[in-house]
Every structure is written in C-alpha cells, then in structure tokens.
Amino acid sequence: MPSILHINASPRYAHSDSLRLAHHFLDSVQAAVPETFEVETVNLFDDGALPAFGRTAAAAKMAVFTGRDQSPEQMAAWESARAVFDQFAAADAYVFNIPMWNAGVPYVLKQWIDIITQPGWSFGFHPEQGYTGLMQGKHAVAIHTSGVYAHGVPAAFGSDFSSTFFADWLNFVGISDATHIRFAPTVLNADVEGTRRLAEADLSDAALLFAGKLEALELVRD
C-alpha cells in the first residue's frame, strides 16, 4: 500500500491557508485513486514533534564521522534523530504545506530538514564526485503560501528564499520529481478567493498526476 507523509509546517491549523490547500490536495488524490493509501501527518509545531539536535546530538554525529564510540547519551540522541529520518524514508511520497516566514521557511521545518539530512541517510558524498541524493524514486508536492510576497512584485514587497531553498533541498536529497504550487499573496490581495481557487485548480490537476504515480507504485508491488 503506497504511503504519503504529510508535513504540516504551519502552527495555525484550522486557520492555515497552506494546510487548507494540503487537505484539498489529499482529498483530490483520494478521489482519484480507487485503492487505499496511507497518509501520516506530522504537525511540526506540536510539542514533542521533533527531538532536540543540540550539543549531544552534534557530538554523536561527529563520533559517526570519526569512527569513535558514542556515549550512551549520544547514542540515544542519534537514535532519536534516526527515528525521524526512518519515518521520512519509509514514505513513498510527500506533501508539504509551507507558509513563508520572514522570506524563508518556518524554523521547525528547517529543524526537521537538519535532523534528517545526514550523510549515509538522505545523501552520500564522494571526494571526487561530490554529493549524491539517496532518496531517488520519491514524489513530492510542496504548497507555498505568503501573505504579501508574490512572484513579480517589487523588491520592497519581499523576497522568496522559502520555495527556492526548499526546491534546492529536495533536489539535494534526490527527490527530483517535485511539484510546487503557490498561493500568494494571501493578505495583500483584492481577490484572495479568486487566487485561492486558481491554486486549488492547480492542486486538483497535480493530484491526478500524483494519483497515477501512486497507482503505478501499487502495480509494481503487486
């Protein structure tokens, strides 16, 4: 059974534009796929959603790099980080809803990325060939929202280091099959509902393609 990992990077829940669009997309996928698929949602702003990755975890990481034994505390920290990665790696496809914060991604999404982006987990490295993403064959849809910024606005109305960073990260870990849908602006907009409907239409179209990929995965496994 294909599985989708939904990463919610908004703390606004029922009031979140990006989360509302993510639900629209997932409902559209479900309507297009006759077979059942699993969806696991991670609300990154929930208490305890992510382990700390501080001094102990960093020391554990360096122990792995240098071939030293980890202390019991370091081992526990590394295993906590590995559990987050294992959840990520187990999924066949991903849905991300990402509101823009201060021209970038919310800090909890960056924390999640920093936890799972480890050598030998999501990427490899060769001293002559450089980095190689290890998550090939996965599919992703990223939904980006912003209140004031929109593509083509003057620089005084903001910049986008959010979708550009996130697209680069997906490519870095090997997820080249990625679709990015934008709903912007959500605040400085005389026709916000019209803009929302356009984003929903784009997501409905993307859902048909996404559903086809899930069905293909199911056929391969059968």
Secondary structure as a PSIPRED ss2 file (coil, helix, strand):
# PSIPRED VFORMAT (PSIPRED V4.0)

   1 M C   1.000  0.000  0.000
   2 P C   1.000  0.000  0.000
   3 S E   0.000  0.000  1.000
   4 I E   0.000  0.000  1.000
   5 L E   0.000  0.000  1.000
   6 H E   0.000  0.000  1.000
   7 I E   0.000  0.000  1.000
   8 N E   0.000  0.000  1.000
   9 A C   1.000  0.000  0.000
  10 S C   1.000  0.000  0.000
  11 P C   1.000  0.000  0.000
  12 R C   1.000  0.000  0.000
  13 Y H   0.000  1.000  0.000
  14 A H   0.000  1.000  0.000
  15 H H   0.000  1.000  0.000
  16 S C   1.000  0.000  0.000
  17 D H   0.000  1.000  0.000
  18 S H   0.000  1.000  0.000
  19 L H   0.000  1.000  0.000
  20 R H   0.000  1.000  0.000
  21 L H   0.000  1.000  0.000
  22 A H   0.000  1.000  0.000
  23 H H   0.000  1.000  0.000
  24 H H   0.000  1.000  0.000
  25 F H   0.000  1.000  0.000
  26 L H   0.000  1.000  0.000
  27 D H   0.000  1.000  0.000
  28 S H   0.000  1.000  0.000
  29 V H   0.000  1.000  0.000
  30 Q H   0.000  1.000  0.000
  31 A H   0.000  1.000  0.000
  32 A H   0.000  1.000  0.000
  33 V C   1.000  0.000  0.000
  34 P C   1.000  0.000  0.000
  35 E C   1.000  0.000  0.000
  36 T C   1.000  0.000  0.000
  37 F C   1.000  0.000  0.000
  38 E E   0.000  0.000  1.000
  39 V E   0.000  0.000  1.000
  40 E E   0.000  0.000  1.000
  41 T E   0.000  0.000  1.000
  42 V E   0.000  0.000  1.000
  43 N E   0.000  0.000  1.000
  44 L C   1.000  0.000  0.000
  45 F C   1.000  0.000  0.000
  46 D C   1.000  0.000  0.000
  47 D C   1.000  0.000  0.000
  48 G C   1.000  0.000  0.000
  49 A C   1.000  0.000  0.000
  50 L C   1.000  0.000  0.000
  51 P C   1.000  0.000  0.000
  52 A C   1.000  0.000  0.000
  53 F C   1.000  0.000  0.000
  54 G C   1.000  0.000  0.000
  55 R H   0.000  1.000  0.000
  56 T H   0.000  1.000  0.000
  57 A H   0.000  1.000  0.000
  58 A H   0.000  1.000  0.000
  59 A H   0.000  1.000  0.000
  60 A H   0.000  1.000  0.000
  61 K H   0.000  1.000  0.000
  62 M H   0.000  1.000  0.000
  63 A H   0.000  1.000  0.000
  64 V H   0.000  1.000  0.000
  65 F H   0.000  1.000  0.000
  66 T H   0.000  1.000  0.000
  67 G C   1.000  0.000  0.000
  68 R C   1.000  0.000  0.000
  69 D C   1.000  0.000  0.000
  70 Q C   1.000  0.000  0.000
  71 S C   1.000  0.000  0.000
  72 P H   0.000  1.000  0.000
  73 E H   0.000  1.000  0.000
  74 Q H   0.000  1.000  0.000
  75 M H   0.000  1.000  0.000
  76 A H   0.000  1.000  0.000
  77 A H   0.000  1.000  0.000
  78 W H   0.000  1.000  0.000
  79 E H   0.000  1.000  0.000
  80 S H   0.000  1.000  0.000
  81 A H   0.000  1.000  0.000
  82 R H   0.000  1.000  0.000
  83 A H   0.000  1.000  0.000
  84 V H   0.000  1.000  0.000
  85 F H   0.000  1.000  0.000
  86 D H   0.000  1.000  0.000
  87 Q H   0.000  1.000  0.000
  88 F H   0.000  1.000  0.000
  89 A H   0.000  1.000  0.000
  90 A H   0.000  1.000  0.000
  91 A C   1.000  0.000  0.000
  92 D C   1.000  0.000  0.000
  93 A E   0.000  0.000  1.000
  94 Y E   0.000  0.000  1.000
  95 V E   0.000  0.000  1.000
  96 F E   0.000  0.000  1.000
  97 N E   0.000  0.000  1.000
  98 I E   0.000  0.000  1.000
  99 P E   0.000  0.000  1.000
 100 M C   1.000  0.000  0.000
 101 W E   0.000  0.000  1.000
 102 N C   1.000  0.000  0.000
 103 A C   1.000  0.000  0.000
 104 G E   0.000  0.000  1.000
 105 V C   1.000  0.000  0.000
 106 P C   1.000  0.000  0.000
 107 Y H   0.000  1.000  0.000
 108 V H   0.000  1.000  0.000
 109 L H   0.000  1.000  0.000
 110 K H   0.000  1.000  0.000
 111 Q H   0.000  1.000  0.000
 112 W H   0.000  1.000  0.000
 113 I H   0.000  1.000  0.000
 114 D H   0.000  1.000  0.000
 115 I H   0.000  1.000  0.000
 116 I H   0.000  1.000  0.000
 117 T C   1.000  0.000  0.000
 118 Q C   1.000  0.000  0.000
 119 P E   0.000  0.000  1.000
 120 G C   1.000  0.000  0.000
 121 W C   1.000  0.000  0.000
 122 S C   1.000  0.000  0.000
 123 F E   0.000  0.000  1.000
 124 G E   0.000  0.000  1.000
 125 F E   0.000  0.000  1.000
 126 H E   0.000  0.000  1.000
 127 P C   1.000  0.000  0.000
 128 E C   1.000  0.000  0.000
 129 Q C   1.000  0.000  0.000
 130 G E   0.000  0.000  1.000
 131 Y E   0.000  0.000  1.000
 132 T E   0.000  0.000  1.000
 133 G E   0.000  0.000  1.000
 134 L C   1.000  0.000  0.000
 135 M C   1.000  0.000  0.000
 136 Q C   1.000  0.000  0.000
 137 G C   1.000  0.000  0.000
 138 K C   1.000  0.000  0.000
 139 H E   0.000  0.000  1.000
 140 A E   0.000  0.000  1.000
 141 V E   0.000  0.000  1.000
 142 A E   0.000  0.000  1.000
 143 I E   0.000  0.000  1.000
 144 H E   0.000  0.000  1.000
 145 T E   0.000  0.000  1.000
 146 S C   1.000  0.000  0.000
 147 G C   1.000  0.000  0.000
 148 V C   1.000  0.000  0.000
 149 Y C   1.000  0.000  0.000
 150 A C   1.000  0.000  0.000
 151 H C   1.000  0.000  0.000
 152 G C   1.000  0.000  0.000
 153 V C   1.000  0.000  0.000
 154 P C   1.000  0.000  0.000
 155 A H   0.000  1.000  0.000
 156 A H   0.000  1.000  0.000
 157 F H   0.000  1.000  0.000
 158 G C   1.000  0.000  0.000
 159 S C   1.000  0.000  0.000
 160 D C   1.000  0.000  0.000
 161 F C   1.000  0.000  0.000
 162 S H   0.000  1.000  0.000
 163 S H   0.000  1.000  0.000
 164 T H   0.000  1.000  0.000
 165 F H   0.000  1.000  0.000
 166 F H   0.000  1.000  0.000
 167 A H   0.000  1.000  0.000
 168 D H   0.000  1.000  0.000
 169 W H   0.000  1.000  0.000
 170 L H   0.000  1.000  0.000
 171 N H   0.000  1.000  0.000
 172 F H   0.000  1.000  0.000
 173 V C   1.000  0.000  0.000
 174 G C   1.000  0.000  0.000
 175 I C   1.000  0.000  0.000
 176 S C   1.000  0.000  0.000
 177 D E   0.000  0.000  1.000
 178 A E   0.000  0.000  1.000
 179 T E   0.000  0.000  1.000
 180 H E   0.000  0.000  1.000
 181 I E   0.000  0.000  1.000
 182 R E   0.000  0.000  1.000
 183 F E   0.000  0.000  1.000
 184 A C   1.000  0.000  0.000
 185 P C   1.000  0.000  0.000
 186 T C   1.000  0.000  0.000
 187 V C   1.000  0.000  0.000
 188 L C   1.000  0.000  0.000
 189 N C   1.000  0.000  0.000
 190 A C   1.000  0.000  0.000
 191 D C   1.000  0.000  0.000
 192 V H   0.000  1.000  0.000
 193 E H   0.000  1.000  0.000
 194 G H   0.000  1.000  0.000
 195 T H   0.000  1.000  0.000
 196 R H   0.000  1.000  0.000
 197 R H   0.000  1.000  0.000
 198 L H   0.000  1.000  0.000
 199 A H   0.000  1.000  0.000
 200 E H   0.000  1.000  0.000
 201 A H   0.000  1.000  0.000
 202 D H   0.000  1.000  0.000
 203 L H   0.000  1.000  0.000
 204 S H   0.000  1.000  0.000
 205 D H   0.000  1.000  0.000
 206 A H   0.000  1.000  0.000
 207 A H   0.000  1.000  0.000
 208 L H   0.000  1.000  0.000
 209 L H   0.000  1.000  0.000
 210 F H   0.000  1.000  0.000
 211 A H   0.000  1.000  0.000
 212 G H   0.000  1.000  0.000
 213 K H   0.000  1.000  0.000
 214 L H   0.000  1.000  0.000
 215 E H   0.000  1.000  0.000
 216 A H   0.000  1.000  0.000
 217 L H   0.000  1.000  0.000
 218 E H   0.000  1.000  0.000
 219 L H   0.000  1.000  0.000
 220 V H   0.000  1.000  0.000
 221 R H   0.000  1.000  0.000
 222 D C   1.000  0.000  0.000
